[in-house]
Amino acid sequence: MRVVRVLGVLEPGGAQLSALLLSAALRRHGVATTLLAGDATPSGMALAARYGFPADAYRVSELVNPRSLQRTPEPRFADWLGPRLAPADLVHAHMVGAWWAAARAVPPHVPQVASEHNEMSWPGGDHTAQARVAARRVDMLFTHGPAVSAWAAGLGLGGRLREGRSPVEGLSARPWPGLASPRLTFTGRFRADKAPDVLVEALALLDVPPPAYLVGDGPMRQALVRLVRARGLQTVVRLPGWSYKPSATSRGPPSMSCPHGRSRGRKAPWWRSGSASRSSALRSMAWRAP
């Protein structure tokens, strides 16, 4: 079986790592995967190659365009995909910019599966209307999270809408030696929609903040370094960088915290709203209290 997997953005991130782990697992069952990307970074291309999937990308740059093909319909991307989707027995496209383009290019006899995660954001304008049209060509859409599920419910998919489940890897991993215990761990892309700064701000509210590991990388890294310094948390917050085995920091006795995104319409970040109760919640997370 030949699967062509289309990612809106290929960069070192959790969704990309999950797609690669899934593709590697399917390879052991005889499923061949071709990896395509709309936008890609050199480090994202290297990540795919490390797992044995040399990727073909529509455009490559050190920094992903703010109006990336993750969220933006681009007819020229769809044209580029056309001949590359022809050999597929199944097409999987991740994020709306990718499955919108794939829907225009996939051969009529080839099933298309789509997936989406996170709360929808539209840096170049709301493209829900275009997504609704593209959804007619999607045989199954898997949504990861309640916010995107609510959005997708209005696309007219009916019984073709499913709850997405991400692969879990590393449950047998051993923690890295020398890790603090107990500890908080953030694993994710250092980007505004992932909100790693929210965790730093929350830690700053505590009288005695627990050790925290922010495992990942991304465009917010330098801003996070400055924020940690500004809040006096240099001895509390560690930024070990990108990890191919993030489970090694989250296994063992720690609690795990992963603040994820900012809800539109909220007047203030949660760490400024009801700070006393939020501090108690974070303290409970840190010390594994109910």
ChimeraX attribute file (.defattr): number of C-alpha atoms within 10 A of each C-alpha:
attribute: neighborCount
match mode: 1-to-1
recipient: residues
	/A:1	12
	/A:2	14
	/A:3	20
	/A:4	21
	/A:5	26
	/A:6	29
	/A:7	28
	/A:8	27
	/A:9	29
	/A:10	29
	/A:11	27
	/A:12	25
	/A:13	21
	/A:14	15
	/A:15	20
	/A:16	19
	/A:17	19
	/A:18	15
	/A:19	19
	/A:20	22
	/A:21	17
	/A:22	16
	/A:23	21
	/A:24	17
	/A:25	12
	/A:26	15
	/A:27	13
	/A:28	9
	/A:29	9
	/A:30	10
	/A:31	13
	/A:32	17
	/A:33	22
	/A:34	19
	/A:35	22
	/A:36	25
	/A:37	28
	/A:38	25
	/A:39	26
	/A:40	28
	/A:41	20
	/A:42	14
	/A:43	14
	/A:44	22
	/A:45	20
	/A:46	17
	/A:47	22
	/A:48	21
	/A:49	13
	/A:50	12
	/A:51	13
	/A:52	13
	/A:53	19
	/A:54	15
	/A:55	20
	/A:56	17
	/A:57	22
	/A:58	17
	/A:59	15
	/A:60	19
	/A:61	11
	/A:62	11
	/A:63	13
	/A:64	18
	/A:65	14
	/A:66	12
	/A:67	14
	/A:68	19
	/A:69	26
	/A:70	25
	/A:71	24
	/A:72	23
	/A:73	21
	/A:74	15
	/A:75	13
	/A:76	10
	/A:77	23
	/A:78	22
	/A:79	14
	/A:80	16
	/A:81	23
	/A:82	16
	/A:83	12
	/A:84	16
	/A:85	22
	/A:86	15
	/A:87	15
	/A:88	22
	/A:89	15
	/A:90	19
	/A:91	26
	/A:92	22
	/A:93	26
	/A:94	26
	/A:95	22
	/A:96	27
	/A:97	26
	/A:98	32
	/A:99	33
	/A:100	32
	/A:101	28
	/A:102	30
	/A:103	25
	/A:104	17
	/A:105	20
	/A:106	24
	/A:107	18
	/A:108	10
	/A:109	9
	/A:110	15
	/A:111	17
	/A:112	26
	/A:113	21
	/A:114	25
	/A:115	21
	/A:116	23
	/A:117	18
	/A:118	17
	/A:119	19
	/A:120	20
	/A:121	13
	/A:122	14
	/A:123	12
	/A:124	12
	/A:125	10
	/A:126	13
	/A:127	17
	/A:128	16
	/A:129	10
	/A:130	15
	/A:131	19
	/A:132	16
	/A:133	14
	/A:134	18
	/A:135	23
	/A:136	12
	/A:137	19
	/A:138	22
	/A:139	15
	/A:140	19
	/A:141	25
	/A:142	20
	/A:143	24
	/A:144	18
	/A:145	15
	/A:146	13
	/A:147	14
	/A:148	17
	/A:149	22
	/A:150	13
	/A:151	13
	/A:152	23
	/A:153	12
	/A:154	11
	/A:155	18
	/A:156	13
	/A:157	18
	/A:158	11
	/A:159	9
	/A:160	13
	/A:161	20
	/A:162	16
	/A:163	12
	/A:164	15
	/A:165	10
	/A:166	11
	/A:167	11
	/A:168	10
	/A:169	13
	/A:170	12
	/A:171	11
	/A:172	10
	/A:173	15
	/A:174	13
	/A:175	15
	/A:176	14
	/A:177	8
	/A:178	6
	/A:179	16
	/A:180	15
	/A:181	15
	/A:182	17
	/A:183	24
	/A:184	27
	/A:185	25
	/A:186	22
	/A:187	25
	/A:188	24
	/A:189	24
	/A:190	25
	/A:191	18
	/A:192	15
	/A:193	15
	/A:194	17
	/A:195	18
	/A:196	25
	/A:197	21
	/A:198	20
	/A:199	21
	/A:200	21
	/A:201	18
	/A:202	18
	/A:203	25
	/A:204	19
	/A:205	18
	/A:206	16
	/A:207	9
	/A:208	10
	/A:209	20
	/A:210	20
	/A:211	20
	/A:212	27
	/A:213	23
	/A:214	27
	/A:215	22
	/A:216	23
	/A:217	21
	/A:218	17
	/A:219	13
	/A:220	15
	/A:221	19
	/A:222	12
	/A:223	12
	/A:224	19
	/A:225	16
	/A:226	12
	/A:227	16
	/A:228	22
	/A:229	13
	/A:230	11
	/A:231	13
	/A:232	12
	/A:233	19
	/A:234	14
	/A:235	10
	/A:236	17
	/A:237	23
	/A:238	16
	/A:239	17
	/A:240	11
	/A:241	14
	/A:242	18
	/A:243	16
	/A:244	11
	/A:245	12
	/A:246	21
	/A:247	20
	/A:248	18
	/A:249	25
	/A:250	26
	/A:251	18
	/A:252	18
	/A:253	14
	/A:254	21
	/A:255	19
	/A:256	19
	/A:257	19
	/A:258	16
	/A:259	16
	/A:260	17
	/A:261	15
	/A:262	16
	/A:263	14
	/A:264	9
	/A:265	6
	/A:266	9
	/A:267	9
	/A:268	10
	/A:269	12
	/A:270	15
	/A:271	20
	/A:272	14
	/A:273	12
	/A:274	10
	/A:275	14
	/A:276	13
	/A:277	11
	/A:278	17
	/A:279	19
	/A:280	13
	/A:281	13
	/A:282	24
	/A:283	19
	/A:284	13
	/A:285	19
	/A:286	22
	/A:287	16
	/A:288	14
	/A:289	10
	/A:290	6
